[in-house]
Amino acid sequence: MDIGSTIRSIRKRKKITIAEMSCGTGLSKGFISNMENNNTSPSISTLETVANFLNVPLTYLLLKKEDRIQVVRQDERTLTISQQGKMKVETVSSRGGLRIMHIELEPGASSGVEPHAHQGEECHVVLKGTILAEQGEESIILNEGDSFSWNASVPHIVKNIGEDPAVVLIAVYSTN
């Protein structure tokens, strides 16, 4: 864990000197320097004092770098094109068991040839167009702005039944 570098980074970003931090926390300048260089392991109580002084949550100081904010720029997204170009799937973001996808369906295109099932939960928002969502024996027509969710372990399919392309934002959560 690299808590010291995180503390130094926050302190410098806020333009706080080690001397100012020492006065504000009651910690010696030498201890702060050793802490920032990861030469000492501060107690939780000391970290709480530092976090309060820097006005950041204690939990932020304890997070590993890979557990903090992750950014995927638009031009870095994974794009999959299927059904002879009739369906485009962009993975917008993912973290743990959560994945968010931006789906474009040409008129008549669907999320598969047949209804499919997998472990997890799905939430959908229709951003553009008219789609038909089918799960088991249920089917519903949805338009721009409508949303729906379902347990993905029941066979399901999404079809563009409109005359224009449809765009759907999907969040899929799976523990697998």
SVG drawing of the C-alpha trace seen along z (x, -y; Angstrom):
<svg xmlns="http://www.w3.org/2000/svg" viewBox="-46 -26 59 45">
<polyline fill="none" stroke="black" stroke-width="0.4" points="0.0,0.0 1.3,-3.4 -0.5,-5.7 2.4,-8.1 2.5,-9.0 -1.3,-9.6 -0.9,-11.9 2.0,-13.8 0.0,-14.1 -3.0,-15.6 -0.9,-17.9 0.9,-19.3 -2.3,-19.6 -3.7,-21.7 -0.4,-23.7 0.2,-22.8 3.7,-22.7 5.0,-20.1 5.5,-22.8 1.8,-23.8 0.7,-20.2 2.8,-19.8 1.2,-22.8 -2.3,-21.6 -1.9,-18.0 0.5,-18.2 2.8,-15.7 6.5,-16.4 7.9,-17.5 10.2,-14.5 7.3,-12.1 5.3,-13.6 8.3,-13.3 8.8,-9.7 5.1,-8.9 5.0,-10.5 8.1,-8.5 6.5,-5.3 9.3,-4.9 6.9,-4.6 3.5,-3.1 1.1,-5.5 -1.7,-4.3 -5.3,-4.5 -5.7,-7.3 -2.8,-9.3 -4.2,-8.7 -7.6,-10.0 -5.9,-13.1 -4.1,-13.6 -7.4,-12.9 -9.3,-15.5 -6.5,-18.1 -6.4,-17.4 -10.3,-17.3 -10.5,-13.9 -12.3,-10.8 -10.0,-8.4 -11.2,-5.6 -9.7,-7.4 -6.3,-7.2 -6.7,-3.5 -7.7,-2.7 -5.2,-1.0 -4.6,-3.0 -6.5,-0.4 -9.6,-0.8 -9.8,-4.5 -11.5,-6.2 -11.0,-4.5 -11.5,-6.4 -12.2,-5.0 -12.0,-7.6 -14.5,-7.4 -11.8,-6.5 -10.5,-3.7 -13.8,-1.8 -14.1,1.8 -16.4,2.1 -17.9,5.3 -19.9,5.4 -22.1,8.4 -25.0,9.5 -23.3,8.2 -23.0,4.8 -26.6,4.5 -25.6,4.4 -22.7,2.5 -21.8,3.0 -19.5,0.6 -18.3,1.4 -18.5,-2.0 -17.1,-1.0 -16.7,2.0 -15.8,2.6 -16.0,5.8 -19.1,7.6 -20.7,4.4 -20.5,3.6 -22.1,0.7 -22.7,1.0 -23.9,-1.3 -25.8,0.8 -26.8,-0.4 -29.4,1.7 -30.3,1.2 -33.9,1.6 -34.8,5.3 -31.7,6.2 -31.8,7.9 -29.6,8.9 -29.4,12.4 -31.1,14.9 -32.9,16.6 -33.6,15.5 -30.6,16.1 -29.9,16.3 -26.9,15.8 -26.3,15.1 -26.9,11.6 -29.1,8.6 -29.7,6.1 -31.0,2.6 -31.8,0.9 -32.5,-2.7 -33.8,-3.3 -31.9,-6.4 -33.3,-6.4 -35.8,-4.4 -38.4,-1.8 -37.6,1.6 -39.4,4.8 -38.1,6.4 -39.1,10.1 -38.4,12.2 -40.0,15.6 -43.7,15.1 -43.7,11.3 -43.1,8.7 -43.3,4.9 -42.7,2.1 -40.4,-0.6 -39.6,-4.1 -37.0,-6.7 -36.7,-7.5 -38.3,-4.3 -36.3,-1.9 -36.6,1.7 -34.7,4.3 -34.7,8.0 -33.1,11.1 -30.9,12.2 -31.1,15.9 -34.5,16.0 -34.2,16.2 -34.5,12.7 -34.1,10.8 -34.2,7.1 -35.2,6.2 -35.4,2.9 -38.9,2.9 -38.7,-0.7 -37.9,-2.1 -34.8,-4.0 -31.7,-2.8 -32.2,-2.3 -29.8,-3.0 -29.9,-1.3 -27.7,-1.8 -27.4,1.4 -25.9,2.1 -25.2,5.7 -24.3,7.0 -23.0,10.5 -21.1,12.1 -19.4,14.5"/>
</svg>
